[in-house]
Amino acid sequence: MFSHKNRRSIYLIACLLIVLPVLNVSAQKGKDKKDKQIPANGTPVLWQAPADITSRDLFLGPGGDAMKPDVSRITFVKEEPGGYSVKYRVRDAAGRTWVVKVGNEARPETTAGRLLWAVGYVTEVTYVVPCVHIPGAPKPRKEVPRCERDGFADVRFEARPDDVERLAEWSWKSNPFTGTKELNGLVVMMALLNNWDLKDSNNKILLVNEGGRPELRYVISDLGATLGKTGNFITHSRNEPEKFVKTKFVERVEGQRVRFAFNGKQGDLLDNISVQDARWIGNLLAQLSDQQLHDAFRAGNFKPDEIQILTQALRERINQLVNLPG
């Protein structure tokens, strides 16, 4: 005879034997579905050589004036789940769809995207609007900055064009660009901006048809954990210029490797950055004028005194890359 305890154990094992195969099949179906979304003939694109760095408009960014949201009338569509920030899907007065982000990540994310785009990386199209009213939006699940007449302050608008399909996420450590100077340069950019949240779920592949040919754009879709201090889950911060400007960037050079003062998720991505690759991205950034850097921070609606210290700190970091020894 089996004891009550043994009968219970046998019952649990039997349940697991029934449930696990079902879970495995469901997971595999989900994986297969995700894999089928990515066209085999799509051209992966992470970076495109910019011929106009010195003239790029870092205030308006990749969307330019043409894609700016018309906020004269905003229609609430739904709340977007997940993530650190409160997000809503909306339509503007022109009928275009956007995902708006309210809260602490809106300003640094917009500026970070401008700086990536400035040196050739493909990015989301974003804008910060200082004050927006979203009729029908539910009460935010956390405290967020507000403006007059119960509006939302410093709202990041991220475009959702009809001709751009959002596919799977991409991995920092397994992608078509592993080992290239372009990917290493992007990693250096994350250290430059103090982006401590280097998790794969923040990355997205966008499918765009260019001249009838599918192009797979590898973007970092969430850049909100920038322009603060790197560290652990207690000490790191975002959107804190006064802390950003006090942190170190390049620590030293060992042989042909650059050691960065970075403490964040997947920090080992920075373990094998060569002087050559770090200097390559530094030379691209060095082509930007102080006015362009100023405009990138202005795009994020930073205050004039914040813009001044951030521009100076960023220029100093760029100079560190350009003047690397070896």
N, C-alpha and C positions, 0 to 999 in steps of 0.2 A: 504493500500500500504506500502511496506517496503522501507525504505530509502536506499540510496546507501551504507551507512555504514553497515546497518543491512544485506543487501543482501551479502555484502562481507564477513561478519562474518559467515553467514549460509553456504556460499560456502566453507570457510576454514574448518568449522566443518565437512561438508560432505566429504571433501578430507581426513581429518584425520580418519574418520570412515572407509574409504575404505583402506587407506594405513596402518594404525596401525596393523590390523589383519595379513596383508601380512608380515610386518616386524616381528611380533611376531612368525609367522610360520617359517620364514627364520632363525630367531635367534634360535628357538627351534631345527630346523633341524641341525644347526651348532653345538649346544650343544650336541644333540644326537650323531652326528658323532664323536665328540671328546670323548664322554663317551664310545662309542663302540670300540675305539682304545685300551682301557686298558683291557687286558684279566682278566676275573674274577678269573681265577686260578693262576694268577701271584703272586709271593711272594714278598711283599714290602721289600726293603732293603735300609736302610739309613747308617748303620754302621756295620762293621764286625770286630770282635776282632782281633787286630794285634798281632801276636806272635813274631814279629821281629822288633819292634819299633827301638831298638838300632842299628840295622844293615840296616835299610831302606836307599836307595840311594835317597836323596832329591834333588840331582842335575838332575838325569834322570827321577825321578818320576814314576808314575804307568805304563807308557808305556815302561820304560827301554830303553836300547840301540836299541832294535829290532824295535821299532815303530818310531824312529827318522825320521823326514822328509828328503828326499833326495832332496836338493835344487839346485842340479846341473842343473836342468831344471824345470822351473815352468810354468805351462799352466794356463792361466786365463780362468775361466769358466763363472762367472757372479758376479755382485755386490750384496752383501747382504743388504737388506734395513733395516732401523730402528736402534734405539739405539744411544748412545752417540758417539761411535767410528765408524770409517770407517772400513768396513769389505768386504772382497772378498772371493768367493769360488774358490779354485784352485785345481789342481792336481800336485803332485810332479813327479820327474823322475821315481819313482817306480810305478806310476799309482794310488797312494792312494789319496783320497779326503780329503781336509782340508778346514776349514773356518779360514782365517787369519784375525787378528785384528791389525790395525796399529794405533799408537797414544799413548795417555797418560795412557791407561788402560792395555797395554800389559804386562809391567813388574810386577806390583803388582798382577795382576790376576794369573799369572803363579806361583809366589811365594806363594800366598794364597792357591792355589790348592795343592801345594806340602805339606804345613803344615796340611791341612785337611786330605789328604791321609796318612800322616805320623802317625796319631793317629786313623786311621781306617775308615774314612768317604769315601764313594764312590764319585768319582770325574770324571770330564772330563780328557781326555789325552791331555796334552798341552806341548808345548816347545816354548822357545823364540829363534829366530834366529837373530843375531846382524845386518845382512844386507842381504836383499833379493831383487832380481830383478823380477818383474812380468810383462813380456811383454804383452801389450794389455790392461792393467788395466786402467780404466778411471781416469781422474784427480780427486784426492780426494776432497770431498765436503768441507773439512776444512783443515787447515794447520796441517801437520803431520811431525814427524822427518824423515829426509832423510839421505842417506849415498852416497858413491861414485857412480859415473855414474848413477845418478838419481834413485838409489835404495831406498828401504824403510828400515828405521832403527828400531831395536828392534821390530820385528814382532812376534806376538803370533800365533802359529799354533795350532788349535784345531781339533782333529781327527774326521772324519766322516766315521767310519768303515762300511762296507756293512752289517755286521752281528749285528749291533746295530740300533734299530728302535727308533726314537725320537717321544714320545707321547705328552701328554698334560703337561701343567704346574701344579705345586702343590702349595698348600696354606700353609703358615707358621702357620695359626691358625686352619686349618682343614685338618688333614692328619692322617695316621695310627699310628703315633708315638707321638701324643699329650700326654703330661704329663710324658714322659719317660726321663730318664737321658741322653739318646743319643740325643734327640732333644734339650733338655736344654743345653747340652754340645755344640751342634752346634751353638746355639744362643750365648753362651759365646765366642765361637771362633769368631763370627762376631764382638763382642765387642772388643775382643783381637786385631783384625786386623783393627779396626775402619771402618768397612763396614757400612756406613750410608745408603746404598741403598737397604734396605730390602723389596723389593717389590716382589710380587708373580710371576710376569712375568720374573724374573731372575732365577726362579726355573724350572727344567725340569725332567720328568720321562723318563728314558731310558729303553727300553725293550731288554733284553739279554737272550738268551737261554743257560742255564748252565746244561749240561748233559741231554738235552731234556726237561728240566723244565723251564718255563718262569720266569724270575726274573725281578722285577720292581725296578730299581735303582733310588732313589730319590737324585738328585744332584743339587747343586747350579751352574748353568751354566754360570752365569755372576758374577765374583768377582772383577771387575775392579775398583770399588769405594772403594779401600782399601789402607792402608799404607799412609794415609794422615790425615786429621782432620775431625771429625764429626761436624755437625752443620746444619744450614738451607741452603737454595738454594744459598745464597750469601757467607756464611762463610765456608761451607764444601769444602774439597779438596780430591784429589786422587794422589797417586804417588809422595808424597812430604815427603821424610824421615825426613827432618829437622823439619817439623811440627808434624809428627807422634811421634817422640821421646819426644816432649815437652808436649804432652797431657796426662791427667790422665786416669787411668783405673779403678781400684776399689776405690770407694769413702769411703764406710763404710759398716758395717754389722749391720742390725737391726733385732734383734731376730735371726731367722734362715734364713733370706733373705739377699742376697748380693745386694748392690746398686752400680751401675756402672756409671761412668762419660760418658754417651753415649747420643748423641743428633742426632737422625736420624729417618728415616721412620720406622714406627711400633716399636717405642722404648718401647712400653708397653710389648713387648715380654720379656723384661728383668726385668719386675716388680716382677716376682715370681720365681726367680732363687734361689734355696736353697744353703746353704753353702755346703751341701753334694754333690750336683751335680756339683757345681763349682769346688770343690776340686777334684772330680773324673776326670774331664777333665784336670785339672791342673797336677794331678799325671801322666797322660798319657804323657802330653807334657814334663814333667820334665825328662822323660826317654831319651829325645833327647839330644845329645851332642851339645856343641857349634859349633863343626865342621859341624854337620848336619844342624843346623840353618844357619850357614854360607853358606852351599851348597844350601839351599832353596833360599836364596837371590841371590846367584851366578846364579842359574837357571833363575832368572828374569833379568839377566845382569845388576844388580846394580853395581855401581862403588865401588872400594875397601874401600874408606872412608865411603860410605853409608852403606856398608855391616857391617862394624865395629860398627857403632852407632845403626843400626837396630838390630843386633844380641844382643847387650847389652840391648837395650830397651825391646826386646822380652823376654829375660831371666828374667829381672826384673818383667815383667808382669806375667810370669809363676810362679815366686816365690811368688807373691802376692796371686795367687790362692791356691798354695800349703800350704801357711802359714795363711790361713784364720782362724780367731778365732772361737771358738764355737764347 
